[in-house]
Amino acid sequence: MKDTSKQEKGLQKMVQNKNPSSENIEHKDENAKANTSSAVSDVNSSPSTNSISNLNSRIKELEKQLFKKESEIEFLKEKLTNNQEILLDVINDKKHLKKQIQDFELKEIDARLNNFRKLQRKQHKIEHRLFVTKEILDEARQKLDERAKVIKDLENRGLADYLLANYPESYVQYQKNLKE
């Protein structure tokens, strides 16, 4: 039975290491096994074959799991790459939208400034018109006051001034202003 456990250990090493030296150990173990009685050989042979097949099936199962894990890793890598690309697109879109908002705000401010300047020019025109109109009205009022004084002085002149054709000083000044 010690030979059987040594044989199983040798097989395990061979499967794990896959060395040609472990094949030599296997051949030696098989020779030792052939020397033992046939009954012991038959009993010990089936557990060795079962353990090899168990190990082989375990290896295949682990290889399948490894393949699944590798494919899962590849899927997750692709998903990560896609998500990073989406994130970069979103960041770029955000930058683009921010720039558009700034451009829109600048255009809006520019439009308000232009509107303010137009209103300012319009106000200056109105103020200028008001100033000119006031000057014109002041001149007209001054002329009316002068004419009113001339009329009053002409009405107040006496009969002698009328016959001698003496005109008041305000009337003489008024006539001078008309000639100029």
CORFEN-V599621 format. One record per backbone hydrogen bond with DSSP energy under -0.5 kcal/mol. CO is the residue of the C=O (numbers start at 1). NH is the residue of the N-H. E is the energy in kcal/mol with one decimal. If there is no record, write none. Layout:
CO;NH;E  CO;NH;E
//
This chain:
1;5;-1.9  2;6;-2.2  3;7;-2.3  4;8;-2.4  5;9;-2.2  6;10;-2.4  7;11;-2.4  8;12;-2.5  9;13;-2.4  10;14;-2.3  11;15;-2.6  12;16;-2.6  13;17;-3.3  13;18;-0.5  14;18;-2.4  19;23;-0.7  20;24;-1.2  21;25;-1.6  22;26;-1.8  23;27;-2.3  24;28;-2.2  25;29;-2.5  26;30;-2.4  27;31;-2.1  28;32;-2.2  29;33;-2.0  30;34;-2.0  31;35;-1.2  32;36;-0.8  33;36;-0.6  37;41;-2.1  38;42;-2.5  39;43;-1.9  40;44;-2.4  41;45;-1.9  42;46;-1.2  43;47;-0.8  44;48;-1.3  45;49;-2.3  46;50;-2.3  47;51;-2.5  48;52;-2.3  49;53;-2.6  50;54;-2.8  51;55;-2.7  52;56;-3.1  53;57;-2.8  54;58;-2.5  55;59;-2.6  56;60;-2.5  57;61;-2.4  58;62;-2.6  59;63;-2.6  60;64;-2.3  61;65;-2.5  62;66;-2.8  63;67;-2.6  64;68;-2.7  65;69;-2.8  66;70;-2.8  67;71;-2.7  68;72;-2.4  69;73;-2.5  70;74;-2.5  71;75;-2.4  72;76;-2.6  73;77;-2.6  74;78;-2.6  75;79;-2.6  76;80;-2.7  77;81;-2.7  78;82;-2.9  79;83;-2.7  80;84;-2.5  81;85;-2.4  82;86;-2.7  83;87;-2.6  84;88;-2.7  85;89;-2.5  86;90;-2.7  87;91;-2.6  88;92;-2.8  89;93;-2.9  90;94;-2.6  91;95;-2.5  92;96;-2.7  93;97;-3.0  94;98;-2.6  95;99;-2.5  96;100;-2.5  97;101;-2.7  98;102;-2.5  99;103;-2.8  100;104;-2.9  101;105;-2.9  102;106;-2.7  103;107;-2.7  104;108;-2.7  105;109;-2.7  106;110;-2.8  107;111;-2.8  108;112;-2.4  109;113;-2.6  110;114;-2.8  111;115;-2.6  112;116;-2.8  113;117;-2.6  114;118;-2.5  115;119;-2.6  116;120;-2.5  117;121;-2.8  118;122;-2.7  119;123;-2.5  120;124;-2.5  121;125;-2.5  122;126;-2.5  123;127;-2.9  124;128;-2.7  125;129;-3.0  126;130;-2.7  127;131;-2.7  128;132;-3.1  129;133;-3.1  130;134;-2.5  131;135;-2.3  132;136;-2.7  133;137;-2.8  134;138;-2.8  135;139;-2.6  136;140;-2.7  137;141;-2.8  138;142;-2.4  139;143;-2.6  140;144;-2.5  141;145;-2.7  142;146;-2.4  143;147;-2.7  144;148;-2.8  145;149;-2.1  146;150;-2.4  147;151;-2.9  148;152;-2.3  149;153;-2.9  150;154;-2.5  151;155;-2.2  152;156;-1.8  153;157;-0.5  154;157;-0.6  158;162;-1.7  159;163;-2.5  160;164;-2.6  161;165;-0.6  161;166;-2.7  165;167;-0.6  168;172;-1.7  169;173;-2.4  170;174;-2.1  171;175;-2.2  172;176;-2.0  173;177;-2.2  174;178;-1.8  175;179;-1.5  176;180;-1.3
//
